[in-house]
Amino acid sequence: MAPRSLLSQLGQPIAKRYRLINASFEAHPHLDAIYDSVEEALTDAASWLASQASSAQAAIGVEVSTRSGEWRTVRQPAPLTA
């Protein structure tokens, strides 16, 4: 099979990956995982918050991976209600 050209690879859809971030726009220290959807990430964050006595880590945002391997913010860090 011949290798695909770069242009044909760029036309292919990529699986989006999401991660949770803290109020400092860094990977969340306690919720350091990769998720398949924003909803899955926020559900996990809400479950974690419900188990915490303190809501100090309540400002949670979401980033999505880009084709180049960078992360782009899709939800600004904000308080979640558990």
PyMOL commands that place a pseudoatom at each C-alpha (Angstrom):
pseudoatom trace, name=CA, resn=MET, resi=1, chain=A, elem=C, hetatm=0, pos=[0.000, 0.000, 0.000]
pseudoatom trace, name=CA, resn=ALA, resi=2, chain=A, elem=C, hetatm=0, pos=[1.390, 3.416, -0.958]
pseudoatom trace, name=CA, resn=PRO, resi=3, chain=A, elem=C, hetatm=0, pos=[1.856, 6.006, 1.787]
pseudoatom trace, name=CA, resn=ARG, resi=4, chain=A, elem=C, hetatm=0, pos=[-0.804, 8.680, 1.876]
pseudoatom trace, name=CA, resn=SER, resi=5, chain=A, elem=C, hetatm=0, pos=[0.206, 12.198, 1.024]
pseudoatom trace, name=CA, resn=LEU, resi=6, chain=A, elem=C, hetatm=0, pos=[0.244, 14.865, 3.704]
pseudoatom trace, name=CA, resn=LEU, resi=7, chain=A, elem=C, hetatm=0, pos=[-2.708, 16.609, 2.061]
pseudoatom trace, name=CA, resn=SER, resi=8, chain=A, elem=C, hetatm=0, pos=[-4.835, 13.468, 2.139]
pseudoatom trace, name=CA, resn=GLN, resi=9, chain=A, elem=C, hetatm=0, pos=[-3.907, 12.925, 5.800]
pseudoatom trace, name=CA, resn=LEU, resi=10, chain=A, elem=C, hetatm=0, pos=[-4.955, 16.476, 6.674]
pseudoatom trace, name=CA, resn=GLY, resi=11, chain=A, elem=C, hetatm=0, pos=[-8.349, 15.825, 5.129]
pseudoatom trace, name=CA, resn=GLN, resi=12, chain=A, elem=C, hetatm=0, pos=[-8.969, 12.887, 7.429]
pseudoatom trace, name=CA, resn=PRO, resi=13, chain=A, elem=C, hetatm=0, pos=[-11.051, 13.510, 10.547]
pseudoatom trace, name=CA, resn=ILE, resi=14, chain=A, elem=C, hetatm=0, pos=[-9.184, 13.126, 13.814]
pseudoatom trace, name=CA, resn=ALA, resi=15, chain=A, elem=C, hetatm=0, pos=[-10.549, 11.828, 17.060]
pseudoatom trace, name=CA, resn=LYS, resi=16, chain=A, elem=C, hetatm=0, pos=[-10.893, 14.737, 19.440]
pseudoatom trace, name=CA, resn=ARG, resi=17, chain=A, elem=C, hetatm=0, pos=[-9.404, 14.319, 22.880]
pseudoatom trace, name=CA, resn=TYR, resi=18, chain=A, elem=C, hetatm=0, pos=[-10.293, 16.453, 25.873]
pseudoatom trace, name=CA, resn=ARG, resi=19, chain=A, elem=C, hetatm=0, pos=[-8.665, 17.189, 29.209]
pseudoatom trace, name=CA, resn=LEU, resi=20, chain=A, elem=C, hetatm=0, pos=[-9.645, 19.137, 32.294]
pseudoatom trace, name=CA, resn=ILE, resi=21, chain=A, elem=C, hetatm=0, pos=[-7.736, 22.237, 33.369]
pseudoatom trace, name=CA, resn=ASN, resi=22, chain=A, elem=C, hetatm=0, pos=[-7.597, 24.207, 36.594]
pseudoatom trace, name=CA, resn=ALA, resi=23, chain=A, elem=C, hetatm=0, pos=[-8.079, 27.921, 37.229]
pseudoatom trace, name=CA, resn=SER, resi=24, chain=A, elem=C, hetatm=0, pos=[-4.477, 28.556, 36.104]
pseudoatom trace, name=CA, resn=PHE, resi=25, chain=A, elem=C, hetatm=0, pos=[-5.170, 26.970, 32.700]
pseudoatom trace, name=CA, resn=GLU, resi=26, chain=A, elem=C, hetatm=0, pos=[-2.893, 24.028, 33.538]
pseudoatom trace, name=CA, resn=ALA, resi=27, chain=A, elem=C, hetatm=0, pos=[-3.738, 20.328, 33.377]
pseudoatom trace, name=CA, resn=HIS, resi=28, chain=A, elem=C, hetatm=0, pos=[-5.888, 19.630, 36.427]
pseudoatom trace, name=CA, resn=PRO, resi=29, chain=A, elem=C, hetatm=0, pos=[-3.706, 18.005, 39.110]
pseudoatom trace, name=CA, resn=HIS, resi=30, chain=A, elem=C, hetatm=0, pos=[-6.376, 15.568, 40.343]
pseudoatom trace, name=CA, resn=LEU, resi=31, chain=A, elem=C, hetatm=0, pos=[-8.323, 14.937, 37.151]
pseudoatom trace, name=CA, resn=ASP, resi=32, chain=A, elem=C, hetatm=0, pos=[-5.392, 14.191, 34.861]
pseudoatom trace, name=CA, resn=ALA, resi=33, chain=A, elem=C, hetatm=0, pos=[-7.026, 12.028, 32.203]
pseudoatom trace, name=CA, resn=ILE, resi=34, chain=A, elem=C, hetatm=0, pos=[-7.981, 12.109, 28.541]
pseudoatom trace, name=CA, resn=TYR, resi=35, chain=A, elem=C, hetatm=0, pos=[-11.698, 12.065, 27.706]
pseudoatom trace, name=CA, resn=ASP, resi=36, chain=A, elem=C, hetatm=0, pos=[-13.639, 11.325, 24.521]
pseudoatom trace, name=CA, resn=SER, resi=37, chain=A, elem=C, hetatm=0, pos=[-16.109, 14.183, 25.007]
pseudoatom trace, name=CA, resn=VAL, resi=38, chain=A, elem=C, hetatm=0, pos=[-16.646, 17.417, 26.906]
pseudoatom trace, name=CA, resn=GLU, resi=39, chain=A, elem=C, hetatm=0, pos=[-19.660, 15.864, 28.613]
pseudoatom trace, name=CA, resn=GLU, resi=40, chain=A, elem=C, hetatm=0, pos=[-17.629, 12.882, 29.843]
pseudoatom trace, name=CA, resn=ALA, resi=41, chain=A, elem=C, hetatm=0, pos=[-14.924, 15.205, 31.213]
pseudoatom trace, name=CA, resn=LEU, resi=42, chain=A, elem=C, hetatm=0, pos=[-17.411, 17.455, 33.023]
pseudoatom trace, name=CA, resn=THR, resi=43, chain=A, elem=C, hetatm=0, pos=[-19.296, 14.469, 34.446]
pseudoatom trace, name=CA, resn=ASP, resi=44, chain=A, elem=C, hetatm=0, pos=[-16.042, 13.107, 35.875]
pseudoatom trace, name=CA, resn=ALA, resi=45, chain=A, elem=C, hetatm=0, pos=[-15.198, 16.550, 37.291]
pseudoatom trace, name=CA, resn=ALA, resi=46, chain=A, elem=C, hetatm=0, pos=[-18.628, 16.885, 38.907]
pseudoatom trace, name=CA, resn=SER, resi=47, chain=A, elem=C, hetatm=0, pos=[-18.307, 13.422, 40.484]
pseudoatom trace, name=CA, resn=TRP, resi=48, chain=A, elem=C, hetatm=0, pos=[-14.881, 14.284, 41.846]
pseudoatom trace, name=CA, resn=LEU, resi=49, chain=A, elem=C, hetatm=0, pos=[-16.127, 17.599, 43.247]
pseudoatom trace, name=CA, resn=ALA, resi=50, chain=A, elem=C, hetatm=0, pos=[-19.003, 15.829, 44.993]
pseudoatom trace, name=CA, resn=SER, resi=51, chain=A, elem=C, hetatm=0, pos=[-16.475, 13.689, 46.874]
pseudoatom trace, name=CA, resn=GLN, resi=52, chain=A, elem=C, hetatm=0, pos=[-14.423, 16.687, 48.052]
pseudoatom trace, name=CA, resn=ALA, resi=53, chain=A, elem=C, hetatm=0, pos=[-14.946, 18.399, 51.390]
pseudoatom trace, name=CA, resn=SER, resi=54, chain=A, elem=C, hetatm=0, pos=[-13.596, 21.664, 49.982]
pseudoatom trace, name=CA, resn=SER, resi=55, chain=A, elem=C, hetatm=0, pos=[-14.487, 23.275, 46.685]
pseudoatom trace, name=CA, resn=ALA, resi=56, chain=A, elem=C, hetatm=0, pos=[-11.070, 24.970, 46.341]
pseudoatom trace, name=CA, resn=GLN, resi=57, chain=A, elem=C, hetatm=0, pos=[-10.521, 23.190, 43.028]
pseudoatom trace, name=CA, resn=ALA, resi=58, chain=A, elem=C, hetatm=0, pos=[-13.999, 24.036, 41.729]
pseudoatom trace, name=CA, resn=ALA, resi=59, chain=A, elem=C, hetatm=0, pos=[-12.820, 26.251, 38.851]
pseudoatom trace, name=CA, resn=ILE, resi=60, chain=A, elem=C, hetatm=0, pos=[-12.503, 23.677, 36.086]
pseudoatom trace, name=CA, resn=GLY, resi=61, chain=A, elem=C, hetatm=0, pos=[-12.198, 24.171, 32.347]
pseudoatom trace, name=CA, resn=VAL, resi=62, chain=A, elem=C, hetatm=0, pos=[-11.839, 21.909, 29.318]
pseudoatom trace, name=CA, resn=GLU, resi=63, chain=A, elem=C, hetatm=0, pos=[-9.294, 21.831, 26.517]
pseudoatom trace, name=CA, resn=VAL, resi=64, chain=A, elem=C, hetatm=0, pos=[-9.375, 19.943, 23.219]
pseudoatom trace, name=CA, resn=SER, resi=65, chain=A, elem=C, hetatm=0, pos=[-6.343, 18.574, 21.411]
pseudoatom trace, name=CA, resn=THR, resi=66, chain=A, elem=C, hetatm=0, pos=[-5.486, 20.125, 18.063]
pseudoatom trace, name=CA, resn=ARG, resi=67, chain=A, elem=C, hetatm=0, pos=[-4.127, 18.412, 14.990]
pseudoatom trace, name=CA, resn=SER, resi=68, chain=A, elem=C, hetatm=0, pos=[-0.656, 19.800, 15.803]
pseudoatom trace, name=CA, resn=GLY, resi=69, chain=A, elem=C, hetatm=0, pos=[-0.681, 18.325, 19.319]
pseudoatom trace, name=CA, resn=GLU, resi=70, chain=A, elem=C, hetatm=0, pos=[-1.383, 21.591, 21.137]
pseudoatom trace, name=CA, resn=TRP, resi=71, chain=A, elem=C, hetatm=0, pos=[-4.349, 22.165, 23.454]
pseudoatom trace, name=CA, resn=ARG, resi=72, chain=A, elem=C, hetatm=0, pos=[-7.075, 24.745, 22.827]
pseudoatom trace, name=CA, resn=THR, resi=73, chain=A, elem=C, hetatm=0, pos=[-9.479, 25.925, 25.538]
pseudoatom trace, name=CA, resn=VAL, resi=74, chain=A, elem=C, hetatm=0, pos=[-13.118, 25.117, 24.769]
pseudoatom trace, name=CA, resn=ARG, resi=75, chain=A, elem=C, hetatm=0, pos=[-14.515, 25.907, 28.236]
pseudoatom trace, name=CA, resn=GLN, resi=76, chain=A, elem=C, hetatm=0, pos=[-12.946, 28.596, 30.408]
pseudoatom trace, name=CA, resn=PRO, resi=77, chain=A, elem=C, hetatm=0, pos=[-12.236, 27.524, 33.993]
pseudoatom trace, name=CA, resn=ALA, resi=78, chain=A, elem=C, hetatm=0, pos=[-15.326, 28.274, 36.030]
pseudoatom trace, name=CA, resn=PRO, resi=79, chain=A, elem=C, hetatm=0, pos=[-16.994, 26.848, 39.122]
pseudoatom trace, name=CA, resn=LEU, resi=80, chain=A, elem=C, hetatm=0, pos=[-18.917, 23.624, 38.633]
pseudoatom trace, name=CA, resn=THR, resi=81, chain=A, elem=C, hetatm=0, pos=[-21.797, 22.586, 40.779]
pseudoatom trace, name=CA, resn=ALA, resi=82, chain=A, elem=C, hetatm=0, pos=[-21.465, 19.035, 41.974]
for i in range(1, 82): cmd.bond("trace and resi %d" % i, "trace and resi %d" % (i + 1))
show_as sticks, trace
zoom trace
